[in-house]
Structures are given as structure tokens and as C-alpha cells.
């Protein structure tokens, strides 16, 4: 990665807290349409077991144990000698709140239409009414402080509906923690393991006690035990992961998606967790590469302002789409490294990044061997592979094809 890319990447991620603080308030765009049909990822056939067991309420009834998650792919199996690896693609969403712009239901519908599973990194305070913000005690920051806005009550309701629908459709619900502190003395970059433990405990509490905190009595519970469901997350601005990892390992998490500046290679474990980073992908028109997230592309196009020159939107949309598809094509035709694309439910620069993600997903979904999965599903696949096979895959650089083809490269492991 060039120095220019590093600079834009750093400024782009550090600027996110201020940009995200402007939360849309108007409009009710819920997730009530459609049933829990949808993803299961491409590749192994998805299964939807009929007749779920009666839910068992947990705590105050904010969540419930409804049994195994529906619409999951078939149990993963190890690659056979000489077999071509699947091309995994993970679309993930930071914050994952329905803030009134209709983007959460839009992408649930897109995933349903194309057999995709995704990961939604839920910010815990998106289920906490602003009137109860004093319940949040962020490490090294004032009580109730947050660098992202609290949602209006109607948007908390819609977020609950969307998260419920997402899980029933087979998607993963991870965490983006809470207050998204990126700068100053209270930045997550300065947090200790104890700080991270407190932040995680509070995020889980907001998800598992929303009924008490909101007073809503007419909404169904989230259909999962979040303490068991939560196996990974992404830190705000990709900061602070070194002190997060020992806490995540102690909690039994299986992966972390917080590492910046990753390459398109097969992942390895760090501190016992799979390291699943944002990746550098080709950036059309430039000699450097860009991280595979909407805001990092924005930072290279409109210099951290989320309202650039409208006349440039069409070209920027095309450039963003081409970056995602270029990253996909490079991996698909060579080392088959997984592609990780990060997003926010935001309409920055006229919503062009949402359009780019949609077009990229459509352009990827119908290709042979492609599996559109969540981070958790991808981790399931990694965990059943022969370590010697993974070592061979990890030995391939970005854009490097296996010597002699897959049949040769993986036939004598």
C-alpha cells in the first residue's frame, strides 16, 4: 500500500465518527415486508428445517432461544485432494441500524434475491433510546457520550424488526460495540482489555434488555441467545484490536474483522481468532490500492466529505463498483482468497456506494464456485479444513495462481 493510500485510509476511518453522528431521523422504513426466506450462501444447498421449537424467553423477554438458526448452508466439509477452493465473498455492515433511509430492508431483499448471507455488526446503543443514554458508561468518556447518534424511538423499533428478520433469514449478527470513539483521550485506540470487556458487556446488555430499556411491549423478541450467538465483531475505525483480542479469546469469539490494511490472501489466526481484515483491492485510475470499504473509497474520492460534487457521482459510482469487482476478479482467477467488503447504511455522496455494493453483488453472485456467506459461515468452513491444505492456500500471494493449477497444487499436501 502506498503512503498516499495509508494517509487517506487513516483520515477516512478517523473521520467516520463525526460523519456517522449525523443520523437520519425522518421516515419510517421498516423490515416488515416478506418472510424469513433468503440466504444460505451459494455452494452447499441451504437447509430450512420445518417446525421450529417453541421459543424459550431469556431474561426480560428481549431475546429468546428458538433453536438452531434457520437457512444455514449444509455442514462444511474439507477440501478433497486437488479440489478447487470455493470463492468466498463476505458483505458486512457496520452499525446495522435502520435509521429511516430504508437501506437495511433494501439489502435484506437483495440478499434474498441472490442467495446471499451477510454479517450485520450491530451497534448496541442502536437499541437504547436516547432518553436512557445515561445507562451507557463508555470507557474514558462521559456517561451517555457517543460519537454516533442515538436513534429515535421509531428507528429503534425498525432496527429491532430488521435484526430479527435478518437472523431468521440466515444472516449473522455480530457487534460494532457502542459509542464509536475514534479520536482524543477516549479513543478506542487507548482502551485496555478491561475497557473492552466493559464495552462488550454493555453492548450485550443493550441487545438483551431492549424491552426493559424501551418499554416496547408489542414487538417480538430477537429470536436468538445473543451471548451464544456473538462470535466476532469489528472495532470502530479499525482501532484498538490489540487489547481487544485477549478479551475476545477469553469470551470464546472465533474471529475478528478489525484489522486494517489486509491483503487478498487466505487468513491466519492471531491470538486464537481468525484474522479477517478489510483488504486492499485495485483502485481504477490509480497506482495504489484502496481498502475494501465504502468510507475508504469515499476518502480517496471526496477527501472525507460525505457530500462531494454531484457531477462526479456517476464516475465515482463506477469507480467504486469497479474496485469491488476488480478485487473479486483478481482473487477468483488466481489464489481464490476470500473477499471481504465493508459497508455502512449511509447515503454518502448521493448513495453511490450503496449502488456500487448492489451492482458488485449482482455481478458476483452468479459465478461458478462463488459462496456469498457471513463471517461466521466462512469461519465454520475454515475450521474443518486440513491445516496442511490451509497452509498451502496461505502461501499464495495476492494475484498468484497455484503452480500447475489446483489439481496439482493441492493434490500432494
C-alpha positions in Angstrom: 0.0 0.0 0.0 1.4 3.4 -0.9 1.9 6.3 1.6 -1.0 8.1 -0.1 -3.3 5.2 0.5 -2.3 4.9 4.1 -3.0 8.6 4.6 -6.4 8.5 3.0 -7.2 5.3 4.8 -6.3 6.7 8.2 -8.1 10.0 7.7 -11.1 8.3 6.2 -11.6 5.9 9.2 -10.8 8.6 11.8 -13.4 10.9 10.2 -16.1 8.3 10.4 -17.3 9.1 13.9 -18.1 12.7 13.0 -19.8 11.7 9.8 -21.8 9.0 11.4 -23.1 11.3 14.1 -25.5 12.8 11.6 -28.2 10.2 11.9 -31.2 10.4 9.6 -34.3 10.9 11.7 -37.2 11.2 9.3 -39.1 8.4 7.6 -40.3 5.0 8.7 -38.7 2.3 6.6 -39.1 -0.9 8.5 -38.4 -4.5 7.7 -42.0 -5.8 7.9 -42.3 -7.0 4.3 -41.6 -10.5 3.3 -41.0 -13.6 5.5 -37.8 -15.2 6.7 -36.9 -16.5 3.3 -33.4 -15.9 1.9 -29.8 -16.8 2.2 -28.0 -19.8 2.9 -25.0 -19.0 0.7 -24.1 -20.3 -2.7 -22.4 -23.6 -2.8 -23.8 -26.3 -0.5 -27.5 -26.5 -0.5 -29.2 -24.4 2.2 -31.4 -26.2 4.7 -34.6 -24.8 6.3 -35.9 -27.2 8.9 -39.6 -27.0 9.4 -41.4 -26.6 12.6 -39.1 -24.6 14.9 -39.4 -25.4 18.6 -41.4 -23.2 20.9 -39.2 -20.2 21.9 -37.8 -20.0 25.4 -37.8 -16.5 26.7 -34.4 -15.2 28.0 -34.3 -12.6 30.8 -36.9 -9.9 30.3 -38.1 -11.4 27.0 -36.0 -9.2 24.8 -34.4 -12.3 23.3 -35.5 -15.9 23.1 -33.9 -19.3 22.3 -35.7 -20.5 19.2 -33.3 -23.4 18.4 -30.7 -23.6 15.6 -30.6 -20.7 13.2 -32.6 -21.4 10.1 -31.4 -21.2 6.5 -27.9 -22.2 7.1 -25.7 -24.0 4.4 -25.0 -27.6 4.7 -22.4 -28.7 7.1 -19.0 -27.7 5.6 -16.6 -30.5 4.6 -12.8 -30.5 4.0 -11.5 -29.8 0.5 -10.6 -33.0 -1.3 -7.1 -33.5 -2.8 -6.8 -31.4 -5.9 -10.2 -29.7 -5.5 -10.6 -26.1 -6.5 -11.4 -23.9 -3.4 -14.7 -22.0 -3.4 -14.6 -18.3 -3.9 -15.9 -16.9 -0.7 -17.3 -13.3 -0.5 -18.5 -11.6 2.7 -20.5 -8.5 2.7 -20.7 -6.9 6.1 -22.3 -3.8 7.6 -21.0 -1.6 10.4 -23.6 -0.3 12.8 -26.5 -2.1 11.2 -29.2 0.3 12.3 -32.3 1.1 10.3 -32.1 4.9 10.6 -35.1 5.7 8.3 -33.5 5.6 4.9 -34.7 2.1 4.0 -31.2 0.7 3.4 -31.4 -2.2 5.9 -34.5 -3.7 4.2 -33.1 -2.9 0.8 -30.1 -5.1 1.3 -32.0 -7.9 3.1 -34.2 -8.1 -0.1 -31.1 -8.0 -2.3 -29.5 -10.9 -0.3 -32.8 -12.8 -0.5 -32.9 -12.4 -4.3 -29.3 -13.6 -4.8 -28.9 -16.3 -2.2 -26.5 -14.3 -0.1 -25.8 -14.4 3.6 -24.2 -11.3 5.2 -22.8 -10.2 8.6 -24.5 -7.3 10.4 -22.3 -5.7 13.1 -24.9 -4.2 15.3 -24.0 -1.2 17.5 -25.5 -1.9 20.9 -26.7 1.7 21.5 -28.9 1.5 18.4 -31.3 -0.5 20.7 -31.0 2.0 23.5 -33.4 5.0 23.5 -31.7 8.4 23.8 -33.9 9.0 26.9 -32.0 6.2 28.6 -28.5 7.1 27.4 -27.3 7.5 31.0 -27.3 3.7 31.1 -24.3 3.8 28.8 -21.0 4.3 30.6 -18.3 4.3 27.9 -14.7 3.8 29.0 -12.7 7.0 29.3 -15.7 9.1 28.1 -18.6 10.9 29.9 -21.7 8.9 30.8 -24.1 8.7 27.8 -21.5 10.1 25.4 -21.4 8.6 21.9 -19.7 9.7 18.6 -22.6 8.2 16.7 -26.1 9.5 17.3 -28.7 7.7 19.3 -31.7 6.6 17.2 -35.2 8.0 17.5 -37.7 5.6 19.1 -39.3 4.7 15.8 -35.9 3.8 14.3 -35.0 1.7 17.3 -38.2 -0.2 16.6 -37.4 -0.6 13.0 -33.8 -1.7 13.8 -35.2 -4.4 16.1 -37.6 -5.6 13.3 -34.7 -5.7 10.8 -32.3 -7.5 13.1 -35.0 -10.1 13.8 -35.7 -10.6 10.1 -32.0 -10.8 9.3 -31.3 -13.6 11.7 -34.3 -15.6 10.7 -33.1 -15.2 7.1 -29.8 -16.8 8.0 -27.6 -13.7 8.4 -25.1 -13.2 11.2 -25.5 -10.6 14.0 -22.1 -9.5 15.2 -21.1 -6.4 17.1 -19.7 -2.9 16.3 -19.7 -2.2 20.0 -21.3 1.0 21.1 -20.1 4.7 21.0 -17.7 4.6 18.1 -14.9 6.7 19.7 -12.1 7.2 17.3 -10.2 10.3 18.5 -9.0 12.0 21.6 -8.2 10.6 25.0 -11.3 8.4 25.0 -10.5 6.8 21.7 -10.8 3.0 21.5 -7.2 3.0 20.4 -6.3 3.7 24.0 -8.7 1.2 25.7 -7.3 -1.5 27.9 -8.6 -5.1 27.9 -10.8 -4.2 30.9 -12.2 -1.3 28.9 -13.1 -3.6 26.1 -14.7 -6.1 28.5 -16.9 -3.3 29.8 -17.8 -2.2 26.3 -18.8 -5.7 25.2 -20.8 -6.3 28.4 -22.7 -3.1 27.8 -23.3 -3.9 24.1 -24.7 -7.3 25.0 -26.8 -5.8 27.8 -28.4 -3.3 25.4 -29.3 -6.1 23.0 -30.6 -8.4 25.6 -32.5 -5.8 27.7 -34.1 -3.7 25.0 -37.6 -4.5 26.2 -36.9 -3.1 29.7 -35.0 -0.1 28.3 -37.5 0.9 25.6 -40.8 -0.1 27.2 -41.9 -1.6 23.9 -44.4 -4.4 24.6 -45.8 -5.1 21.1 -42.6 -6.4 19.4 -41.5 -10.0 19.2 -38.2 -10.9 20.9 -35.0 -11.2 19.0 -35.0 -15.0 18.2 -31.5 -15.9 19.5 -29.4 -16.1 22.6 -27.0 -13.2 21.9 -24.4 -14.3 24.4 -24.1 -17.5 22.4 -24.6 -16.0 19.0 -21.9 -13.4 19.3 -18.6 -14.8 17.9 -17.0 -11.8 16.3 -17.0 -8.0 15.6 -15.3 -5.0 14.0 -13.9 -2.2 16.1 -14.7 1.4 15.4 -12.3 2.9 12.8 -10.4 -0.4 12.9 -8.6 0.8 16.1 -7.7 -0.9 19.4 -7.8 -4.5 18.3 -4.5 -5.5 20.1 -6.2 -5.1 23.5 -9.5 -6.4 22.3 -8.1 -9.8 21.1 -7.3 -11.3 24.5 -10.8 -10.4 25.7 -12.4 -11.8 22.6 -10.4 -15.0 23.0 -11.5 -15.3 26.6 -15.1 -14.9 25.5 -14.8 -17.7 23.0 -15.1 -15.5 19.9 -14.0 -17.1 16.7 -12.8 -14.2 14.5 -12.0 -10.5 14.4 -12.7 -8.3 11.4 -10.9 -5.2 12.7 -7.5 -5.4 11.1 -6.8 -2.6 8.6 -4.6 -2.9 5.5 -5.1 -6.6 4.9 -4.2 -8.2 1.6 -6.2 -10.6 -0.6 -4.7 -13.7 0.9 -6.0 -16.6 2.8 -6.4 -15.7 6.5 -4.4 -16.9 9.5 -5.2 -16.9 13.2 -4.0 -14.3 15.6 -4.4 -14.7 19.4 -6.5 -17.7 18.7 -9.0 -15.9 16.4 -9.3 -15.9 12.7 -8.0 -12.5 11.4 -10.5 -11.4 8.7 -9.4 -7.9 7.7 -10.5 -5.3 5.2 -8.4 -5.8 2.2 -6.5 -3.7 -0.4 -8.2 -4.0 -3.8 -7.3 -2.5 -7.2 -8.4 1.2 -7.4 -9.2 2.1 -11.0 -7.3 5.1 -12.3 -4.7 5.0 -9.5 -1.3 3.2 -9.0 -2.2 2.4 -5.4 -4.9 0.2 -3.9 -7.8 1.1 -1.6 -9.3 -0.7 1.4 -12.5 -2.7 0.6 -14.9 -0.4 2.5 -17.3 2.3 1.3 -15.9 5.0 3.5 -12.3 4.4 2.5 -13.2 4.7 -1.2 -15.1 7.9 -0.3 -11.9 9.2 1.5 -10.0 8.8 -1.8 -12.7 10.4 -3.9 -14.1 13.3 -1.9 -11.5 13.8 0.8 -13.6 12.8 3.8 -16.6 15.0 2.9 -19.7 12.9 2.5 -21.3 15.5 0.2 -18.9 15.8 -2.8 -19.6 17.4 -6.2 -22.8 15.8 -7.6 -21.5 16.0 -11.1 -18.8 13.5 -10.1 -21.2 11.0 -8.6 -21.6 8.8 -11.7 -17.9 8.4 -12.2 -17.3 7.7 -8.5 -20.0 5.1 -8.5 -18.4 3.4 -11.5 -15.0 3.6 -9.8 -16.3 2.1 -6.6 -18.1 -0.7 -8.4 -15.0 -1.5 -10.4 -12.8 -1.6 -7.3 -15.0 -4.3 -5.7 -15.3 -6.3 -8.9 -11.6 -5.9 -9.6 -10.8 -7.3 -6.2 -13.2 -10.2 -6.8 -11.9 -11.0 -10.3 -8.2 -10.9 -9.1 -8.9 -13.5 -6.4 -11.4 -15.6 -8.4 -9.0 -16.0 -11.3 -5.9 -16.7 -9.1 -5.5 -17.6 -5.5 -9.2 -17.8 -4.6 -8.6 -15.8 -1.4 -11.8 -14.7 0.3 -13.1 -11.1 -0.5 -14.3 -9.0 2.4 -16.4 -5.9 1.7 -17.4 -3.5 4.5 -20.3 -1.1 4.3 -22.5 1.4 6.2 -26.2 2.1 5.8 -25.4 5.6 4.7 -26.2 7.7 1.7 -22.8 9.4 1.4 -22.2 11.2 -1.9 -25.8 10.7 -3.0 -25.9 7.0 -2.1 -23.4 5.9 -4.8 -21.6 3.4 -2.5 -24.9 1.6 -1.8 -25.5 1.3 -5.6 -21.9 0.1 -6.0 -22.3 -2.6 -3.4 -25.5 -3.7 -5.1 -24.1 -3.8 -8.5 -21.0 -5.7 -7.3 -23.1 -8.3 -5.5 -25.2 -8.8 -8.6 -22.1 -9.1 -10.8 -20.5 -11.7 -8.4 -23.5 -13.9 -7.4 -24.0 -16.0 -10.5 -20.3 -17.0 -11.0 -19.3 -20.7 -10.6 -18.0 -21.7 -7.2 -19.0 -18.4 -5.5 -20.3 -18.6 -2.0 -21.8 -15.4 -0.5 -21.5 -16.1 3.2 -21.3 -14.4 6.6 -18.1 -14.3 8.5 -19.4 -16.9 10.9 -20.2 -19.3 8.0 -16.8 -18.7 6.5 -15.2 -19.4 9.8 -17.2 -22.7 10.0 -15.6 -23.7 6.7 -12.1 -22.7 7.8 -12.3 -24.7 11.0 -12.9 -28.1 9.2 -10.1 -27.7 6.7 -6.9 -29.7 6.9 -4.2 -27.4 8.4 -1.8 -28.5 5.7 -4.2 -27.5 3.0 -4.8 -24.1 4.6 -1.0 -23.7 4.8 -0.8 -24.2 1.1 -3.6 -21.7 0.4 -1.9 -19.2 2.8 1.3 -19.5 0.8 -0.3 -17.8 -2.3 0.3 -14.1 -2.6 -2.4 -11.7 -3.9 -3.0 -12.4 -7.6 -0.8 -15.5 -7.5 -2.2 -18.6 -9.3 -1.4 -22.0 -7.9 1.5 -23.6 -9.7 0.3 -26.3 -12.1 -3.3 -25.5 -11.3 -5.4 -26.5 -8.3 -5.4 -30.2 -9.2 -1.6 -30.2 -8.9 -1.1 -27.6 -6.2 -3.5 -29.3 -3.7 -3.1 -32.9 -4.7 0.0 -33.7 -2.7 -0.4 -31.9 0.6 
